[in-house]
Amino acid sequence: MKAFEIGERKIIDIIWSILEKDNHLLDQVLPHPDDASAIKLNDHYILLKTDMLVRKTDIPKGMRMEKIGSKVIVMNTSDMISKGAKPLAFLYSLGIPRNFSIKKLKSIIIGMSKKAKDYGIKILGGDLGEADDLIISGFLIGISKRIIKRSGANIGDIIATTGRFGNTSASYKILLEGFYAPRNLRRKICKSIYEPNAKINFLSICDYVTSSMDSSDGLAYTLNELSKSSNLCFKIYNIPIAKEAIEFAKLNSLNPEELALYGGEEYEIVFTVKKDKWNEVLEIAKNKKFEIIKIGEVFPGRGVFLVKNSKEIEIPYKGWEHFK
Amino acid sequence: MKAFEIGERKIIDIIWSILEKDNHLLDQVLPHPDDASAIKLNDHYILLKTDMLVRKTDIPKGMRMEKIGSKVIVMNTSDMISKGAKPLAFLYSLGIPRNFSIKKLKSIIIGMSKKAKDYGIKILGGDLGEADDLIISGFLIGISKRIIKRSGANIGDIIATTGRFGNTSASYKILLEGFYAPRNLRRKICKSIYEPNAKINFLSICDYVTSSMDSSDGLAYTLNELSKSSNLCFKIYNIPIAKEAIEFAKLNSLNPEELALYGGEEYEIVFTVKKDKWNEVLEIAKNKKFEIIKIGEVFPGRGVFLVKNSKEIEIPYKGWEHFK
């Protein structure tokens, strides 16, 4: 049997079943699946995250080298902050081909270095090796007094996001499927994949958050994962769609909600907050000048539903998967 | 300019000069170059290490999948323990081709899982992605009250190793250059590269160690790096050569000392100990049933010298380098 025949999620299940036999999963502070791993040390949690970038599969054509470097920081940081942990230190494992240009390599490191500095992360070291293709693995360590899990939502909680969705799907439609967008719109849309950013400001509200997850597998997948983890029903009243994605959808007769739900590589945080704390959270976000958007509410039951014209339509549990 | 035109060490220098500009290297507890990185947290040090394995360049032909998995643990553990830190938790970043066999993947994970368990390390999680070639990046976190640096040796210290050298060089001569060894000898020699092991018992003596380094870049390189880091002269009276390497050298008219000095991928620890503590250290090693070998002594001055028939021959600063 080959990897592509069973897909990423089944492969991960196989890996975890092996690790389980050797008791690696016993007493884990932040058990699989969650956005990061953790160990407890005295009265702190040490959070650990690794995320790998492979040129062929994870880097869109036309992305600048500097932005590739910064993306490795973004990917790892987004998962780390979604657990409420302040990222501290970063290590890289860098694989490059023998004939890789040193100029390109410099740009990658400059991008990595700058973005880490922006987020208050120190790059402490790494490993360099020879590979057939450009591969960058990032390892991030962070610290927190409390961990926000994927589970933890309560009935009545507000469901919210740190931003709007749909531009990454639109970018892939433009770049891979030849869909049309006028130059200016195209530039704005593609910024979502060429210049990704982690919502580091989320840390300022995370004391109020009951559950959360990074949305890089897509909004629909993220909502379903959160709902399943808390064993509760998520009702969505308002899909947070980027205005550029709406304009692009209109131009191409596409459904903007589909673009927003089934994207991926959007480094937004999807989270829940106790209803009576929402205004307080909104106030903090306003003061810190970042957007948070109320999109729904948690109910008893199962599944994720879009409530529209008093009908409830199920939002299916699907998202991006490697090898498929 | 291309990577192979300047080689691994110069590339690393370029990377570090960029990181330096953004202050990533400021106030580092364990500054570059050393075997691992570290941050201080209350009264503990958190040690961090990443090491990457690429099938094409780092895995000898004929190595079993299970041993490839265990090698990733060994590589990272060896560096971690050489700094005196107890390894705690491990994350992997695994890149595999689309058509990679699931059976092989399982074997890799089984090897990784078992070896981690042997060393008391918990595998907490990881990342899985698509790559052209098998690539495994390991990320290890450990903890210690005190860090053993590469610098730290004093005049009069004993220089020692946790084992004997030469078998990995001999293996590569057999596998890559077609040198001869009878079947039984060949099997024993090649075990050094097919079934590497980290000297985890080193942790039991590390309170007495003044400086140390993992020897995976070769014995000559490691001794020179230690001597340079402490700004002292290392005089070697006894090169610790594996008896199989001696036999192999005799059969092929090779110099066994050369095999021992310029190998690599030997996961031994090279370390220094205060002279008056040597017998105590020897006693601990005897009780814990592992070998440590006295090979020389630290003197004022610079460089590494082999003392032989009252002559001093300089041991040059060379070792394995990627891209060259």
HADDOCK unambig.tbl for C-alpha pairs under 7 A between the chains (distance, minus, plus):
assign (segid A and resid 1 and name CA) (segid B and resid 101 and name CA) 5.81 0.50 0.50
assign (segid A and resid 1 and name CA) (segid B and resid 102 and name CA) 5.70 0.50 0.50
assign (segid A and resid 2 and name CA) (segid B and resid 99 and name CA) 4.97 0.50 0.50
assign (segid A and resid 2 and name CA) (segid B and resid 100 and name CA) 5.35 0.50 0.50
assign (segid A and resid 2 and name CA) (segid B and resid 101 and name CA) 4.58 0.50 0.50
assign (segid A and resid 2 and name CA) (segid B and resid 102 and name CA) 5.53 0.50 0.50
assign (segid A and resid 3 and name CA) (segid B and resid 98 and name CA) 5.49 0.50 0.50
assign (segid A and resid 3 and name CA) (segid B and resid 99 and name CA) 5.50 0.50 0.50
assign (segid A and resid 3 and name CA) (segid B and resid 100 and name CA) 5.46 0.50 0.50
assign (segid A and resid 3 and name CA) (segid B and resid 101 and name CA) 6.28 0.50 0.50
assign (segid A and resid 3 and name CA) (segid B and resid 102 and name CA) 6.01 0.50 0.50
assign (segid A and resid 4 and name CA) (segid B and resid 98 and name CA) 5.23 0.50 0.50
assign (segid A and resid 4 and name CA) (segid B and resid 99 and name CA) 6.08 0.50 0.50
assign (segid A and resid 15 and name CA) (segid B and resid 106 and name CA) 7.00 0.50 0.50
assign (segid A and resid 15 and name CA) (segid B and resid 109 and name CA) 6.51 0.50 0.50
assign (segid A and resid 18 and name CA) (segid B and resid 110 and name CA) 6.46 0.50 0.50
assign (segid A and resid 19 and name CA) (segid B and resid 113 and name CA) 5.98 0.50 0.50
assign (segid A and resid 22 and name CA) (segid B and resid 113 and name CA) 6.66 0.50 0.50
assign (segid A and resid 22 and name CA) (segid B and resid 114 and name CA) 7.00 0.50 0.50
assign (segid A and resid 22 and name CA) (segid B and resid 117 and name CA) 6.95 0.50 0.50
assign (segid A and resid 24 and name CA) (segid B and resid 122 and name CA) 5.08 0.50 0.50
assign (segid A and resid 24 and name CA) (segid B and resid 123 and name CA) 5.52 0.50 0.50
assign (segid A and resid 24 and name CA) (segid B and resid 124 and name CA) 6.71 0.50 0.50
assign (segid A and resid 25 and name CA) (segid B and resid 124 and name CA) 6.84 0.50 0.50
assign (segid A and resid 37 and name CA) (segid B and resid 124 and name CA) 5.97 0.50 0.50
assign (segid A and resid 37 and name CA) (segid B and resid 125 and name CA) 6.35 0.50 0.50
assign (segid A and resid 50 and name CA) (segid B and resid 91 and name CA) 6.88 0.50 0.50
assign (segid A and resid 50 and name CA) (segid B and resid 93 and name CA) 6.59 0.50 0.50
assign (segid A and resid 50 and name CA) (segid B and resid 126 and name CA) 6.02 0.50 0.50
assign (segid A and resid 50 and name CA) (segid B and resid 127 and name CA) 6.27 0.50 0.50
assign (segid A and resid 51 and name CA) (segid B and resid 93 and name CA) 6.79 0.50 0.50
assign (segid A and resid 51 and name CA) (segid B and resid 127 and name CA) 5.65 0.50 0.50
assign (segid A and resid 52 and name CA) (segid B and resid 93 and name CA) 6.31 0.50 0.50
assign (segid A and resid 52 and name CA) (segid B and resid 127 and name CA) 6.69 0.50 0.50
assign (segid A and resid 54 and name CA) (segid B and resid 131 and name CA) 6.43 0.50 0.50
assign (segid A and resid 57 and name CA) (segid B and resid 130 and name CA) 6.72 0.50 0.50
assign (segid A and resid 91 and name CA) (segid B and resid 50 and name CA) 6.89 0.50 0.50
assign (segid A and resid 93 and name CA) (segid B and resid 50 and name CA) 6.64 0.50 0.50
assign (segid A and resid 93 and name CA) (segid B and resid 51 and name CA) 6.82 0.50 0.50
assign (segid A and resid 93 and name CA) (segid B and resid 52 and name CA) 6.31 0.50 0.50
assign (segid A and resid 93 and name CA) (segid B and resid 137 and name CA) 6.78 0.50 0.50
assign (segid A and resid 98 and name CA) (segid B and resid 3 and name CA) 5.51 0.50 0.50
assign (segid A and resid 98 and name CA) (segid B and resid 4 and name CA) 5.26 0.50 0.50
assign (segid A and resid 98 and name CA) (segid B and resid 323 and name CA) 5.70 0.50 0.50
assign (segid A and resid 99 and name CA) (segid B and resid 2 and name CA) 4.96 0.50 0.50
assign (segid A and resid 99 and name CA) (segid B and resid 3 and name CA) 5.49 0.50 0.50
assign (segid A and resid 99 and name CA) (segid B and resid 4 and name CA) 6.11 0.50 0.50
assign (segid A and resid 100 and name CA) (segid B and resid 2 and name CA) 5.34 0.50 0.50
assign (segid A and resid 100 and name CA) (segid B and resid 3 and name CA) 5.45 0.50 0.50
assign (segid A and resid 101 and name CA) (segid B and resid 1 and name CA) 5.79 0.50 0.50
assign (segid A and resid 101 and name CA) (segid B and resid 2 and name CA) 4.57 0.50 0.50
assign (segid A and resid 101 and name CA) (segid B and resid 3 and name CA) 6.27 0.50 0.50
assign (segid A and resid 102 and name CA) (segid B and resid 1 and name CA) 5.67 0.50 0.50
assign (segid A and resid 102 and name CA) (segid B and resid 2 and name CA) 5.53 0.50 0.50
assign (segid A and resid 102 and name CA) (segid B and resid 3 and name CA) 6.00 0.50 0.50
assign (segid A and resid 109 and name CA) (segid B and resid 15 and name CA) 6.54 0.50 0.50
assign (segid A and resid 110 and name CA) (segid B and resid 18 and name CA) 6.45 0.50 0.50
assign (segid A and resid 113 and name CA) (segid B and resid 19 and name CA) 6.00 0.50 0.50
assign (segid A and resid 113 and name CA) (segid B and resid 22 and name CA) 6.66 0.50 0.50
assign (segid A and resid 117 and name CA) (segid B and resid 22 and name CA) 6.95 0.50 0.50
assign (segid A and resid 122 and name CA) (segid B and resid 24 and name CA) 5.07 0.50 0.50
assign (segid A and resid 123 and name CA) (segid B and resid 24 and name CA) 5.51 0.50 0.50
assign (segid A and resid 124 and name CA) (segid B and resid 24 and name CA) 6.71 0.50 0.50
assign (segid A and resid 124 and name CA) (segid B and resid 25 and name CA) 6.85 0.50 0.50
assign (segid A and resid 124 and name CA) (segid B and resid 37 and name CA) 5.99 0.50 0.50
assign (segid A and resid 125 and name CA) (segid B and resid 37 and name CA) 6.38 0.50 0.50
assign (segid A and resid 126 and name CA) (segid B and resid 50 and name CA) 6.05 0.50 0.50
assign (segid A and resid 127 and name CA) (segid B and resid 50 and name CA) 6.31 0.50 0.50
assign (segid A and resid 127 and name CA) (segid B and resid 51 and name CA) 5.66 0.50 0.50
assign (segid A and resid 127 and name CA) (segid B and resid 52 and name CA) 6.68 0.50 0.50
assign (segid A and resid 129 and name CA) (segid B and resid 322 and name CA) 6.53 0.50 0.50
assign (segid A and resid 130 and name CA) (segid B and resid 57 and name CA) 6.73 0.50 0.50
assign (segid A and resid 130 and name CA) (segid B and resid 322 and name CA) 6.71 0.50 0.50
assign (segid A and resid 130 and name CA) (segid B and resid 323 and name CA) 6.68 0.50 0.50
assign (segid A and resid 131 and name CA) (segid B and resid 54 and name CA) 6.43 0.50 0.50
assign (segid A and resid 132 and name CA) (segid B and resid 132 and name CA) 6.80 0.50 0.50
assign (segid A and resid 137 and name CA) (segid B and resid 93 and name CA) 6.75 0.50 0.50
assign (segid A and resid 139 and name CA) (segid B and resid 139 and name CA) 6.83 0.50 0.50
assign (segid A and resid 322 and name CA) (segid B and resid 129 and name CA) 6.57 0.50 0.50
assign (segid A and resid 322 and name CA) (segid B and resid 130 and name CA) 6.73 0.50 0.50
assign (segid A and resid 323 and name CA) (segid B and resid 98 and name CA) 5.69 0.50 0.50
assign (segid A and resid 323 and name CA) (segid B and resid 130 and name CA) 6.67 0.50 0.50
